Amino acid sequence: MKFAVKILMVALLICAALPAGAETFLVLGRAPLDGNEAQAKDKAVADALVRAVAQAAAATLDPATLRSNLATLDQQVLKDAKRFITNYSLVASTPSGQEFLALVSVSIDDRSLTKSLIQAALKLPTSHLGNILVMVSEETAPGRPPVYWWSGLPGAPDAPAPVAKVIKKMGLRIINPSAVKPLLTPDMHHPVLSESQALEFAREVGAQVVIIGSVRTFPMVTPQHVLPPPLVQLLAIETNEGQVVSMEETDSPVFHVTPTTEDANEVVDLVESSVRRLMASLAARMAEVGPTTKDLTLKVTGVRSLSQLMRLEKVLGSLSDLVENAQRVSAGAGQAEFKLTLKGSPSQLADQLMVQDYGDFLVNVVESDAKGLQVVIIPRQPGSQPPVKPQTKSPSGPALPDMYRGSGGQPAQGQTPQATPPGQ
């Protein structure tokens, strides 16, 4: 029992030492067993680390992008996988036939990885898009009425699965529509809302963008010389000015005979690709608009001293490209509140606050929405490294397998190399 408690305490200390934004994977690496067991062990660990980064990257990309850009992912991201690894340890290892197996726990800096995916044009920069409200209906089967959450019918999804999947893969938050359901009126129970109706809901919940329209996620059989209706019809509207900034319409594949399972999969892939094109156009257009200033509230908990608040205020003052003005309006009982004038999105500020060097404490973002942020101050674990600015060139260092070695060749528990935060 004491041993289990000790292991749990060690695990908690390791997790506390990890930089904000780190994600942990348990990965099995393999290497040929060519007679030198020590070298095979090192190679198996190195293989596990690359597999962990590949797994983390694949989890953030939509399938269509991943399938068509495997070479880019391999050459521009996985070629130097160690730069994304903040900590790892060898959990178990053993020879197996002609191979050596290594089970490795790997913690990955997902912000640094996301930055690399953006630079490789595999992922869109979307932090300036804020929160998204989706008001899209879906035709799911022949002859069945479209489904949409504002119909008032029980069980209707908040968003069509392919639409939600792509948007979430981009790291964007889809707003839960439950807050605006009391505002629905019977005249709104039809598959596609008007722009004015959608804007009313979006502004009510603080969405920066609302997406309206319809999609069909099944192959439609039509007679010869008859074209099926469009597969995708979507509009993305910026809620501040109420302007349509992106639109997408996709023709449907033509099926004159009973479609197969592969045909159904093709239709879903086309819908996902269409949503990604819509979001790519939206991201580009919103970047052209430029940042607009807006007021929001920053609530801080876990405050233990006035010096901590002063260091936080100093950091806010250093983010002049993002924060135009910061004013403390209250402090006491371990809490503080600031009024900020922001020249960007709350998500951009959240990213920046979590990667700054505050000395003996960290700042973690608890909640972020259009009205403000809630953050908590956490004491830094002794010996853990503060965040560092991104380097323009990867430093030379030991090969990957050497990173897990502690004294006597054992796994180095809690080892935390410096993490690379995202740049601007």
C-alpha positions as CSV (number, residue, x, y, z in Angstrom):
1,M,0.0,0.0,0.0
2,K,2.8,2.4,0.9
3,F,4.6,1.6,-2.3
4,A,1.4,2.4,-4.3
5,V,1.1,5.8,-2.5
6,K,4.7,6.5,-3.2
7,I,4.3,5.8,-6.9
8,L,1.1,8.0,-7.0
9,M,3.0,10.9,-5.3
10,V,5.9,10.6,-7.9
11,A,3.4,10.7,-10.7
12,L,1.7,13.8,-9.3
13,L,5.0,15.6,-9.0
14,I,5.9,14.7,-12.6
15,C,2.6,16.0,-13.8
16,A,2.9,19.2,-11.8
17,A,6.3,19.8,-13.3
18,L,5.1,19.5,-16.9
19,P,4.5,22.8,-18.7
20,A,1.0,23.8,-19.5
21,G,-0.1,22.4,-22.8
22,A,1.8,19.1,-22.4
23,E,0.0,15.9,-23.3
24,T,1.1,12.4,-22.3
25,F,1.1,9.3,-24.5
26,L,1.9,5.6,-23.8
27,V,3.6,4.3,-26.9
28,L,5.2,0.9,-27.9
29,G,8.5,1.3,-29.8
30,R,10.2,-1.5,-31.8
31,A,13.7,-2.1,-33.1
32,P,15.5,-5.1,-34.7
33,L,17.4,-7.3,-32.2
34,D,20.7,-7.6,-34.0
35,G,22.8,-9.0,-31.2
36,N,23.5,-5.8,-29.3
37,E,20.6,-5.6,-26.8
38,A,21.6,-2.1,-25.4
39,Q,21.6,-0.5,-28.9
40,A,18.3,-2.2,-29.8
41,K,16.8,-0.8,-26.6
42,D,18.0,2.7,-27.5
43,K,16.6,2.4,-31.0
44,A,13.2,1.0,-29.7
45,V,12.9,4.0,-27.4
46,A,13.8,6.4,-30.2
47,D,11.1,4.7,-32.3
48,A,8.5,5.1,-29.6
49,L,9.3,8.9,-29.3
50,V,8.7,9.4,-33.0
51,R,5.6,7.3,-32.9
52,A,4.3,9.4,-30.0
53,V,4.8,12.7,-31.9
54,A,3.2,11.2,-35.0
55,Q,0.2,10.1,-32.9
56,A,-0.2,13.5,-31.4
57,A,0.1,15.2,-34.8
58,A,-2.4,12.9,-36.4
59,A,-4.9,13.5,-33.6
60,T,-5.0,17.3,-34.5
61,L,-5.3,16.9,-38.3
62,D,-8.4,16.0,-40.2
63,P,-8.1,12.7,-42.2
64,A,-8.1,14.3,-45.6
65,T,-5.2,16.6,-44.8
66,L,-3.3,13.8,-43.2
67,R,-3.7,11.4,-46.1
68,S,-2.5,13.9,-48.7
69,N,0.4,15.3,-46.7
70,L,2.2,12.3,-45.2
71,A,5.5,13.1,-46.8
72,T,5.3,16.7,-45.5
73,L,4.5,15.5,-42.0
74,D,7.4,13.1,-42.1
75,Q,10.0,15.5,-43.6
76,Q,9.1,18.8,-41.8
77,V,7.7,17.6,-38.4
78,L,8.7,14.1,-37.5
79,K,12.3,14.4,-38.8
80,D,13.2,16.3,-35.6
81,A,10.7,14.8,-33.2
82,K,12.7,15.5,-30.1
83,R,12.0,19.2,-30.1
84,F,8.3,18.5,-29.2
85,I,9.1,16.2,-26.2
86,T,9.1,17.7,-22.8
87,N,9.6,14.6,-20.7
88,Y,9.6,10.8,-21.1
89,S,10.5,7.6,-19.2
90,L,10.9,4.0,-20.1
91,V,8.0,2.0,-18.5
92,A,9.0,-1.5,-19.7
93,S,11.2,-3.2,-22.2
94,T,11.9,-6.7,-23.4
95,P,13.3,-8.8,-26.3
96,S,10.6,-10.5,-28.4
97,G,11.7,-12.8,-31.1
98,Q,13.8,-10.8,-33.5
99,E,12.7,-7.5,-32.1
100,F,13.3,-5.4,-29.0
101,L,10.1,-3.8,-27.5
102,A,10.1,-0.6,-25.4
103,L,7.0,0.8,-23.7
104,V,7.6,4.5,-23.2
105,S,5.5,7.3,-21.5
106,V,6.0,10.4,-23.6
107,S,4.9,14.0,-22.7
108,I,4.5,16.2,-25.8
109,D,4.4,20.0,-25.9
110,D,1.2,20.3,-28.0
111,R,1.6,24.1,-28.5
112,S,5.0,23.7,-30.0
113,L,3.8,20.9,-32.2
114,T,0.8,22.9,-33.3
115,K,3.1,25.8,-34.3
116,S,5.2,23.4,-36.4
117,L,2.1,22.0,-38.1
118,I,1.0,25.6,-38.9
119,Q,4.5,26.4,-40.3
120,A,4.4,23.3,-42.5
121,A,0.9,24.4,-43.8
122,L,-0.7,21.3,-42.4
123,K,-2.8,23.2,-39.9
124,L,-4.5,26.5,-40.1
125,P,-3.7,29.3,-37.6
126,T,-7.1,29.8,-36.0
127,S,-6.5,31.5,-32.6
128,H,-7.9,34.8,-34.0
129,L,-11.2,33.1,-34.9
130,G,-12.5,32.9,-31.3
131,N,-15.5,30.8,-30.5
132,I,-17.8,29.3,-33.2
133,L,-21.6,28.9,-33.1
134,V,-22.7,26.2,-35.6
135,M,-26.3,26.3,-37.0
136,V,-26.1,23.7,-39.7
137,S,-28.8,21.2,-40.6
138,E,-28.0,17.7,-41.8
139,E,-29.8,15.2,-44.1
140,T,-28.8,11.8,-42.8
141,A,-30.8,9.3,-44.8
142,P,-33.0,9.2,-48.0
143,G,-36.5,10.4,-47.3
144,R,-35.8,11.4,-43.7
145,P,-36.3,15.1,-42.8
146,P,-33.1,17.1,-42.0
147,V,-32.1,17.2,-38.3
148,Y,-31.1,20.4,-36.6
149,W,-31.0,21.4,-32.9
150,W,-33.2,24.5,-33.2
151,S,-36.1,22.3,-34.4
152,G,-37.1,21.7,-30.8
153,L,-37.1,17.9,-31.4
154,P,-35.5,15.8,-28.7
155,G,-32.2,14.2,-29.5
156,A,-31.2,16.5,-32.4
157,P,-27.4,17.0,-32.3
158,D,-25.8,20.4,-31.7
159,A,-23.9,20.1,-35.0
160,P,-23.5,17.6,-37.8
161,A,-20.7,15.2,-36.9
162,P,-18.4,15.9,-39.9
163,V,-18.7,19.7,-39.3
164,A,-18.0,19.5,-35.6
165,K,-15.1,17.1,-36.2
166,V,-13.2,19.4,-38.6
167,I,-13.8,22.5,-36.5
168,K,-12.6,20.8,-33.3
169,K,-9.6,19.3,-35.0
170,M,-8.6,22.9,-35.8
171,G,-8.5,23.6,-32.1
172,L,-11.6,25.8,-32.1
173,R,-14.4,25.7,-29.5
174,I,-17.9,25.2,-30.6
175,I,-20.3,27.0,-28.3
176,N,-23.0,24.8,-26.6
177,P,-26.3,26.3,-28.0
178,S,-28.3,25.5,-24.8
179,A,-28.1,29.1,-23.7
180,V,-30.1,30.4,-26.7
181,K,-32.7,27.6,-26.8
182,P,-35.1,29.6,-24.7
183,L,-35.0,32.3,-27.5
184,L,-36.3,29.9,-30.2
185,T,-39.7,30.7,-31.7
186,P,-41.9,28.4,-33.8
187,D,-41.1,30.4,-37.0
188,M,-37.4,29.3,-36.7
189,H,-38.2,25.6,-37.0
190,H,-36.9,25.2,-40.5
191,P,-33.6,23.7,-41.8
192,V,-31.8,26.9,-42.7
193,L,-32.0,30.1,-40.6
194,S,-31.8,33.6,-42.0
195,E,-28.6,35.5,-41.4
196,S,-30.3,37.9,-39.1
197,Q,-31.7,35.1,-36.9
198,A,-28.3,33.4,-36.7
199,L,-26.6,36.6,-35.8
200,E,-29.0,37.3,-33.0
201,F,-28.1,33.9,-31.4
202,A,-24.4,34.3,-32.1
203,R,-24.2,37.7,-30.4
204,E,-26.2,36.5,-27.5
205,V,-23.6,33.8,-26.7
206,G,-20.5,35.9,-27.6
207,A,-19.5,33.9,-30.7
208,Q,-17.1,35.6,-33.0
209,V,-18.3,33.6,-36.0
210,V,-21.6,31.8,-36.8
211,I,-21.8,29.1,-39.5
212,I,-25.2,28.5,-41.1
213,G,-26.4,26.2,-44.0
214,S,-26.9,22.5,-44.6
215,V,-25.0,19.4,-45.4
216,R,-26.0,15.9,-46.7
217,T,-24.0,12.9,-45.4
218,F,-25.4,10.1,-47.5
219,P,-25.1,9.2,-51.2
220,M,-28.2,10.1,-53.1
221,V,-29.4,7.9,-56.0
222,T,-30.8,9.8,-59.0
223,P,-32.2,8.8,-62.4
224,Q,-30.1,9.2,-65.5
225,H,-29.5,12.8,-66.6
226,V,-30.7,14.1,-63.3
227,L,-28.2,15.9,-61.0
228,P,-28.6,15.6,-57.2
229,P,-28.8,18.7,-55.1
230,P,-25.6,20.2,-53.7
231,L,-23.8,18.2,-51.0
232,V,-22.7,21.2,-48.9
233,Q,-24.1,24.8,-48.7
234,L,-22.4,26.8,-45.9
235,L,-21.9,30.4,-45.0
236,A,-19.6,31.8,-42.2
237,I,-20.6,35.1,-40.8
238,E,-18.4,37.5,-38.7
239,T,-20.7,38.6,-35.9
240,N,-19.2,42.0,-35.1
241,E,-20.1,43.6,-38.5
242,G,-22.6,40.9,-39.6
243,Q,-20.7,40.3,-42.8
244,V,-20.5,37.0,-44.7
245,V,-16.7,36.3,-44.8
246,S,-16.6,32.8,-46.3
247,M,-18.9,30.5,-48.2
248,E,-18.7,27.0,-49.6
249,E,-20.9,25.0,-52.0
250,T,-20.0,21.5,-53.1
251,D,-21.6,19.5,-55.8
252,S,-22.6,15.9,-55.0
253,P,-21.2,12.8,-56.6
254,V,-23.7,11.3,-59.0
255,F,-25.0,7.8,-58.2
256,H,-27.4,6.0,-60.6
257,V,-27.2,2.6,-58.9
258,T,-27.3,1.5,-55.3
259,P,-24.2,3.1,-53.6
260,T,-21.6,1.0,-51.7
261,T,-20.1,1.6,-48.3
262,E,-17.1,3.1,-50.1
263,D,-19.5,5.6,-51.8
264,A,-20.9,6.6,-48.4
265,N,-17.4,7.2,-47.0
266,E,-16.6,9.3,-50.1
267,V,-19.6,11.5,-49.3
268,V,-18.5,12.1,-45.7
269,D,-14.9,12.8,-46.8
270,L,-16.3,15.4,-49.3
271,V,-18.3,17.1,-46.6
272,E,-15.3,17.2,-44.3
273,S,-13.1,18.6,-47.0
274,S,-15.7,21.3,-47.8
275,V,-15.8,22.4,-44.2
276,R,-12.0,22.6,-44.1
277,R,-12.0,24.8,-47.2
278,L,-14.7,27.0,-45.6
279,M,-12.6,27.4,-42.4
280,A,-9.4,28.0,-44.4
281,S,-11.1,30.8,-46.3
282,L,-12.6,32.1,-43.0
283,A,-9.2,32.1,-41.3
284,A,-7.6,34.1,-44.1
285,R,-10.4,36.6,-44.3
286,M,-10.5,37.2,-40.6
287,A,-6.7,37.8,-40.5
288,E,-7.2,40.5,-43.2
289,V,-9.8,42.3,-41.0
290,G,-7.1,42.8,-38.3
291,P,-7.6,42.9,-34.6
292,T,-10.2,45.1,-33.0
293,T,-10.0,46.3,-29.4
294,K,-12.5,45.1,-26.9
295,D,-12.8,45.1,-23.1
296,L,-12.9,42.0,-21.1
297,T,-12.3,40.8,-17.5
298,L,-9.3,38.8,-16.2
299,K,-10.1,37.0,-12.9
300,V,-7.1,35.6,-11.0
301,T,-7.3,33.1,-8.1
302,G,-4.5,31.5,-6.0
303,V,-2.8,34.8,-5.3
304,R,-0.4,34.4,-2.4
305,S,1.4,37.7,-2.3
306,L,1.4,41.2,-3.7
307,S,4.7,40.5,-5.5
308,Q,2.9,37.8,-7.6
309,L,0.3,40.3,-8.7
310,M,3.0,42.8,-9.6
311,R,4.8,40.2,-11.7
312,L,1.6,39.3,-13.5
313,E,0.9,43.0,-14.1
314,K,4.5,43.3,-15.5
315,V,3.8,40.5,-17.9
316,L,0.5,42.0,-19.1
317,G,2.4,45.3,-19.7
318,S,4.9,43.4,-21.8
319,L,2.2,42.0,-24.1
320,S,1.7,45.4,-25.8
321,D,0.9,43.9,-29.2
322,L,-2.0,42.1,-27.6
323,V,-3.0,44.1,-24.5
324,E,-3.7,47.8,-25.0
325,N,-4.5,48.6,-21.4
326,A,-4.6,46.6,-18.1
327,Q,-6.1,48.0,-14.9
328,R,-6.4,46.2,-11.6
329,V,-9.8,46.8,-10.1
330,S,-9.8,44.6,-7.0
331,A,-7.5,42.4,-5.0
332,G,-7.8,40.5,-1.7
333,A,-8.6,37.1,-0.2
334,G,-6.3,35.3,-2.7
335,Q,-8.1,36.8,-5.7
336,A,-7.8,39.7,-8.0
337,E,-9.6,41.2,-11.0
338,F,-8.3,43.2,-14.0
339,K,-10.1,45.1,-16.7
340,L,-8.3,44.6,-20.0
341,T,-8.5,46.3,-23.4
342,L,-7.5,43.5,-25.8
343,K,-6.3,43.9,-29.4
344,G,-7.0,40.2,-30.3
345,S,-8.9,37.2,-29.1
346,P,-9.1,35.9,-25.5
347,S,-7.6,32.6,-26.8
348,Q,-4.5,34.4,-28.0
349,L,-4.1,36.0,-24.5
350,A,-4.7,32.6,-22.9
351,D,-1.9,31.1,-24.9
352,Q,0.5,34.0,-24.0
353,L,-0.2,34.0,-20.3
354,M,0.6,30.3,-20.0
355,V,4.0,30.5,-21.6
356,Q,5.5,33.5,-19.8
357,D,8.2,33.2,-17.1
358,Y,6.8,34.4,-13.8
359,G,9.7,33.1,-11.7
360,D,8.5,30.8,-8.9
361,F,4.9,30.3,-10.1
362,L,3.0,29.3,-13.2
363,V,-0.3,30.7,-14.6
364,N,-2.9,28.3,-15.9
365,V,-6.1,29.3,-17.7
366,V,-9.2,27.7,-16.2
367,E,-11.8,29.2,-18.6
368,S,-11.8,31.5,-21.6
369,D,-14.7,33.0,-23.4
370,A,-15.7,36.2,-25.2
371,K,-16.3,38.0,-22.0
372,G,-13.1,37.2,-20.2
373,L,-10.6,34.8,-18.7
374,Q,-10.3,33.0,-15.4
375,V,-6.7,32.0,-14.4
376,V,-5.1,30.4,-11.4
377,I,-1.6,31.0,-10.0
378,I,0.2,27.7,-9.2
379,P,3.5,27.5,-7.3
380,R,6.3,26.1,-9.5
381,Q,7.8,22.8,-8.4
382,P,11.4,23.1,-7.2
383,G,13.9,22.4,-10.0
384,S,11.4,22.7,-12.8
385,Q,12.3,24.9,-15.8
386,P,10.6,28.1,-16.6
387,P,9.2,28.6,-20.2
388,V,11.8,29.8,-22.7
389,K,11.4,31.7,-25.9
390,P,11.5,29.7,-29.1
391,Q,14.9,29.1,-30.6
392,T,15.5,29.7,-34.3
393,K,17.7,26.7,-34.5
394,S,17.4,23.4,-32.7
395,P,20.4,23.1,-30.3
396,S,22.8,20.2,-30.7
397,G,22.5,17.6,-28.0
398,P,22.5,13.9,-27.2
399,A,20.6,11.4,-29.3
400,L,17.1,10.7,-28.2
401,P,17.8,7.5,-26.3
402,D,20.2,9.3,-24.0
403,M,17.4,11.6,-22.8
404,Y,15.8,8.9,-20.6
405,R,18.9,7.8,-18.9
406,G,19.4,8.7,-15.2
407,S,22.2,7.6,-12.9
408,G,23.1,4.0,-13.5
409,G,21.3,3.8,-16.8
410,Q,17.9,3.8,-15.2
411,P,14.9,5.9,-16.5
412,A,15.1,9.4,-15.3
413,Q,11.8,10.0,-13.5
414,G,10.4,13.5,-13.7
415,Q,13.1,14.7,-16.1
416,T,11.8,17.8,-17.8
417,P,13.8,19.4,-20.6
418,Q,12.9,22.9,-21.6
419,A,9.7,23.2,-23.6
420,T,9.4,25.5,-26.6
421,P,6.3,27.7,-26.3
422,P,4.5,28.9,-29.4
423,G,5.7,32.1,-31.0
424,Q,3.6,34.9,-32.4
